[in-house]
Amino acid sequence: MSEVTKEKPVIELPAESFSRREDRELALVPATNATPMSMLAMAVQKGMDVATIKDLMQLQKEWEANEARKAFNVAFAAFKAESVQIIKGVTIESGPLKGKKHADLFDVVSATMPALSKHGLSTAWRLSKDEKDWMEITCTLSHAAGHSESVSMGGMPDDGPGRNAIQARGSVKTYLERYTLTAILGLAARDADDDGAGAEAKGMPEADYLAFKKKIEAAVTKAKAKEAWAEGVKVCEQLGDVATANKLKADLLAHATFIDNAAKAEKVSA
């Protein structure tokens, strides 16, 4: 007995009623491949009510967003398959890590941008918070299809020795741009003489963190506490240790609050 091949059902819309070629093509869409756009075209042609058309337009937006998200994931997976290598190209000239190397913003950007562009990806930064004592940078990774994802990180102006107010803000801005970029891309820098597997950033030893914390808490003024914090954060930056930098930030804010409360209590008692 011969098999009867069933044709795919077709949405019956009179194609000649559409003026545009694209719409005439949508008028003969296999029901199994129907998209929100094809259903929207059918709804408009059949004169359905405005509420139904609005629902279909919203459905189309959600469908497009989901397709863009899937395209983003495919592109990002392809980017990761490129095995991008960030080489530490800057030698530290002072401080406890003098002589060692780290990757600056240029190293990260120059290593990642070609592979990102190859797969339709791009990055951008924006200053999402700009206060006197706190700056926050948001890094956004976008795909040509429209989907994007972001990560944010904040810090205090790096008013180390020899820096004016603008340079202090510029220093922390560059620092935050570098770490938000590597964070959203899931990358870490390695030494040029590494074995090629990529070196993970080593965190600050717990004893060193506790020493910086003690120095912050021993400060009698907020300015001195901030100096101790800046010293610790500088080491965290050189090590690529974001977690400890955040802990030191919390320690600084807590001690600043303690100093403020102590000053208020002394004023009241006086």
Secondary structure, DSSP 8 states (H G I E B T S, - for coil): ---------B----GGG-SSHHHHHHTT-BGGG--HHHHHHHHHHTT--HHHHHHHHHHHHHHHHHHHHHHHHHHHHHHHTT---EE--EE--SSTTTT-EE--HHHHHHHHHHHHHHTTEEEEEEEEEEETTEEEEEEEEEETTS-EEEEEEEE-----TT--HHHHHHHHHHHHHHHHHHHHHT--EE-TTS-SS--------HHHHHHHHHHHHH-SSHHHHHHHHHHHHHHHHHHT-HHHHHHHHHHHHHHHHHHHHHHHHHHHH-
